[in-house]
C-alpha cells in the first residue's frame, strides 16, 4: 500500500514532523517507528501491512527524512532532538490524528522508542510488534561501537582513528561525541568524511548477514547520510537520555499488552540476549528467534512479521 494522505505536524518549537497515512482509514490503527535514530521512514509502498485491515501512520522523526529543520544542516539545534521530544511528538501526532489507541511497531532504535512510548502511555497501546529488539542501554551501545570490534578489529581501528587522538581512548561515549562534533562542522567535507567512516563501520557489523542487506548503511547518500550519522552520534553519546536499565525496569507497565519480539540469531550488533531478557520479564510477549537472520532481516523474518501482523489484525 502507498500513502493516501500526507501532512506536517507543527510541534511548537520550530520543528515540523512529516507524516503519512496508509491503508484503510477505517482499519485498525497502527504507528510505525523507524530506526536509526535518524534513518527516516521507508519511502514508497510497503507490503508489511494488509491495506484493508490496517490504518497505518508512519512519520520521520526529528531532523531526518522530510521533517524540518534537517540535521544535515550544522546550524540545526540538536538540543531540541532528544528521546523526550520524540515521545512527545508521537503522542501529539496521535492526538492530532484523532486516534484513541494504536498498535505500536518499531525496530532497532525504533524498538527502544516503541518500548519507551508504551511504558509512558500503556493505555494508548493495543499491541506491539518489535523486530530487531534494542533498549539502547549503555552496555548495548558499548557493544555496538566497541565490543563487537573483536570480530572486526581492522574496521574498529579505522573507525576509532578518524576522531582526534584525545577522543580515541576514553569511553565509547566520548568517541561517539567526537563524531557528533565532526558532523556539526561548518565544513561539508569534514562532515562527509566522518559520515563515510561511520557508515563503513556500521556496514562492517552487518557484513556477514548473507540473507539480509549487506551495505545497507552506506546506501544512504547526501543529506540523508549526514543526518543519520549526526543523529546517531547525538543520541548514542548521550545514552539516549534514558536511565541505565530503565526500559527493562519498567517492563511491568506493559503487562496485559500482547507483543511479538522478532529477532535474528545472527544479529551481531544487537545480540539476541536483549530480546530474551525482555521476553523473560513480559508474560504477554512472544519471542521469535529467526535462525537465519541478522539485524537487517531475512525472508523468514519477513514471513514471521507478516504472520504476527495478520494475527493482531484479527484482535
C-alpha positions in Angstrom: 0.0 0.0 0.0 1.0 3.6 -0.7 0.2 6.7 1.3 -3.2 8.2 0.7 -2.5 11.4 2.6 0.5 13.3 4.0 1.0 16.2 6.3 3.2 18.1 8.7 2.8 18.3 12.5 4.0 21.6 13.9 5.5 20.8 17.3 5.5 24.4 18.5 9.3 24.6 19.0 10.3 25.2 15.3 10.2 21.5 14.3 7.8 20.2 11.7 7.2 16.4 11.6 6.3 14.9 8.2 3.8 12.1 8.4 1.9 9.7 6.1 -1.4 7.8 6.3 -1.6 4.4 4.6 -4.2 1.7 4.2 -7.8 1.8 5.2 -8.9 5.0 7.1 -11.5 2.7 8.9 -9.0 0.0 9.6 -7.2 -0.9 12.9 -4.8 2.0 13.7 -1.0 1.3 13.9 2.1 3.5 14.1 5.4 2.5 12.7 8.6 3.9 14.3 11.7 3.9 12.2 15.1 3.1 13.3 18.5 4.8 13.3 17.9 7.1 15.1 17.7 9.3 12.0 17.1 6.8 9.3 13.7 8.3 8.3 10.7 6.3 7.3 10.5 3.9 4.4 9.9 5.8 1.2 7.2 4.5 -1.2 4.8 1.5 -1.0 5.0 -1.2 1.7 4.0 -4.8 1.8 4.2 -5.1 5.6 0.5 -4.5 6.2 -2.8 -5.7 4.9 -4.2 -2.5 3.2 -7.8 -3.5 4.0 -7.2 -4.3 7.7 -4.9 -1.6 8.8 -4.8 2.2 9.1 -1.0 2.8 9.3 0.7 6.0 10.4 4.4 6.5 9.6 6.5 9.6 10.2 10.0 11.0 10.0 11.4 11.6 13.4 13.0 15.0 14.2 15.9 16.1 11.9 15.6 13.4 9.2 13.6 12.4 6.2 11.2 15.2 5.2 10.9 16.6 8.7 12.5 20.1 9.3 14.9 21.5 10.3 17.2 18.8 8.9 20.1 17.5 11.0 22.4 17.7 7.9 22.4 21.5 8.4 25.1 22.2 11.0 23.0 25.1 12.3 20.2 22.8 13.4 19.7 22.9 17.2 20.2 19.4 18.3 19.2 20.2 21.9 15.6 20.0 20.6 16.1 16.5 19.4 16.0 14.0 22.4 14.1 10.9 23.3 11.7 13.0 25.4 11.0 15.2 22.4 10.3 12.1 20.2 7.9 10.6 22.8 6.0 13.9 23.0 5.9 14.0 19.2 4.3 10.6 19.0 1.6 11.4 21.5 1.0 14.8 19.8 0.6 13.1 16.4 -1.8 10.6 17.9 -4.0 13.4 19.3 -3.7 15.4 16.1 -5.0 12.4 14.0 -7.8 11.7 16.5 -6.6 8.1 17.2 -7.6 6.7 20.6 -5.3 3.6 20.6 -3.0 2.0 18.2 -0.6 -0.9 17.6 3.0 0.3 18.0 5.7 -1.2 15.8 9.3 -0.3 15.9 12.6 -2.0 15.0 16.2 -1.4 16.1 16.3 2.2 17.5 12.5 2.2 16.8 12.2 -0.7 19.2 13.7 1.3 22.0 11.4 4.2 21.2 8.4 2.0 20.9 9.1 0.4 24.3 9.7 3.8 26.0 6.5 5.2 24.5 4.4 2.2 25.6 5.8 2.4 29.1 4.9 6.1 29.2 1.4 5.7 27.6 0.4 2.0 28.1 -3.3 3.0 27.9 -2.8 4.1 24.3 -1.2 0.8 23.0 -3.3 -2.2 21.8 -0.4 -4.5 20.8 3.3 -4.2 19.9 5.5 -5.7 17.1 9.2 -5.3 17.8 11.8 -6.6 15.3 15.5 -6.2 16.0 14.9 -5.6 19.7 17.0 -3.0 21.5 16.8 -1.0 24.7 19.8 1.3 24.0 21.3 0.6 27.4 24.9 1.8 27.8 26.1 -1.8 27.6 24.4 -2.2 24.2 26.0 1.0 22.8 29.4 -0.1 24.2 29.0 -3.4 22.4 27.8 -1.9 19.1 30.6 0.6 18.8 33.4 -1.1 20.6 32.8 -4.7 21.9 31.8 -6.2 18.5 35.0 -4.9 17.2 36.6 -8.1 18.4 35.0 -9.6 15.3 36.2 -6.7 13.0 39.4 -5.3 14.5 40.6 -3.7 11.3 37.3 -1.9 10.9 37.2 -0.9 14.6 40.7 0.6 14.3 39.7 2.6 11.3 36.5 3.9 13.0 38.4 4.8 16.1 41.3 6.6 14.4 39.1 9.0 12.5 38.5 11.2 15.5 41.1 13.4 17.3 43.6 11.4 19.3 42.4 12.7 22.6 39.0 11.2 22.0 40.1 7.7 21.0 41.0 6.1 24.2 38.2 7.3 26.6 34.9 5.5 26.9 32.8 4.8 23.8 30.5 7.8 24.5 33.5 10.2 24.2 34.3 8.6 20.9 30.7 9.0 19.6 30.5 12.6 20.8 33.7 13.3 18.8 31.9 12.1 15.7 28.9 14.3 16.6 31.2 17.3 16.7 32.7 16.4 13.3 29.1 16.2 11.9 28.4 19.6 13.3 31.3 21.2 11.4 30.5 24.1 9.1 32.9 22.4 6.6 30.9 20.0 4.4 34.0 18.0 3.6 34.6 17.3 7.3 31.0 16.2 7.7 31.1 13.9 4.7 34.4 12.3 5.7 33.1 11.5 9.2 29.8 10.2 7.9 31.6 7.9 5.4 33.8 6.4 8.2 30.7 5.8 10.4 28.8 4.1 7.6 31.8 1.9 6.9 31.8 0.7 10.5 28.0 0.1 10.5 28.4 -1.9 7.3 31.2 -4.0 8.8 28.9 -5.1 11.7 26.2 -6.4 9.2 28.7 -7.7 6.6 28.1 -11.3 7.5 24.4 -11.2 7.0 24.1 -13.1 3.7 20.3 -13.3 3.9 19.9 -9.7 4.8 21.1 -6.4 3.2 24.9 -6.0 3.5 25.9 -2.5 2.7 22.6 -1.1 3.8 24.1 1.8 5.8 26.4 3.1 3.1 23.4 3.1 0.6 22.3 6.3 2.2 23.6 9.4 0.3 24.0 13.1 0.6 21.9 14.9 3.3 20.2 11.7 4.4 23.6 10.2 5.3 24.8 13.3 7.2 21.6 13.5 9.2 21.6 9.8 10.0 25.1 9.9 11.4 24.7 13.2 13.3 21.5 12.0 15.0 23.0 8.6 15.8 26.1 10.2 17.4 23.9 12.7 19.3 21.6 10.0 20.7 24.2 7.3 21.5 26.8 9.6 23.0 24.1 10.9 25.4 22.9 7.3 26.3 19.5 8.2 24.6 18.7 10.2 27.7 17.4 7.0 29.4 18.4 5.8 32.8 20.5 2.7 32.7 18.1 -0.3 32.6 15.1 1.9 32.6 13.1 0.1 30.0 13.6 -3.4 31.5 13.0 -2.0 35.0 9.6 -0.6 33.8 8.6 -3.5 31.6 5.9 -4.4 34.1 3.9 -1.4 32.9 3.4 -3.4 29.6 1.8 -6.4 31.3 -1.5 -7.1 29.5 -0.3 -5.8 26.2 0.3 -8.6 23.6 3.5 -8.3 21.8 5.8 -10.1 19.3 9.5 -9.8 19.7 11.2 -10.9 16.4 15.0 -11.1 16.5 17.7 -12.6 14.3 20.0 -15.1 15.9 23.0 -13.7 13.9 22.4 -10.1 14.9 26.0 -9.2 15.9 25.2 -5.5 16.6 22.3 -6.2 18.8 22.7 -9.7 20.3 19.5 -11.7 21.0 20.2 -11.6 24.7 18.4 -8.2 25.0 15.2 -9.6 23.4 15.4 -12.7 25.6 15.7 -10.6 28.7 12.5 -8.6 27.8 10.6 -11.8 27.0 11.5 -13.3 30.4 10.1 -10.2 32.1 7.0 -9.7 29.9 4.5 -12.6 30.1 2.4 -11.2 27.2 5.4 -11.1 24.8 6.2 -13.9 22.5 9.9 -14.1 21.3 10.6 -15.4 17.8 14.3 -16.1 17.2 15.0 -16.2 13.5 17.8 -18.6 13.0 18.9 -17.4 9.5 18.6 -13.7 10.2 20.8 -10.9 11.4 20.0 -7.2 12.1 18.8 -6.5 8.6 16.4 -9.4 8.4 15.7 -12.3 6.0 12.8 -13.8 4.2 11.9 -15.9 7.2 11.9 -12.9 9.4 9.6 -11.2 6.9 7.3 -14.2 7.0 7.0 -14.2 10.8 6.4 -10.5 10.9 3.6 -10.9 8.3 2.2 -13.7 10.3 2.0 -11.8 13.6 0.7 -8.7 11.9 -2.1 -10.7 10.4 -2.9 -12.3 13.8 -3.0 -8.9 15.5 -5.3 -7.6 12.8 -8.0 -10.1 14.0 -7.9 -8.9 17.6 
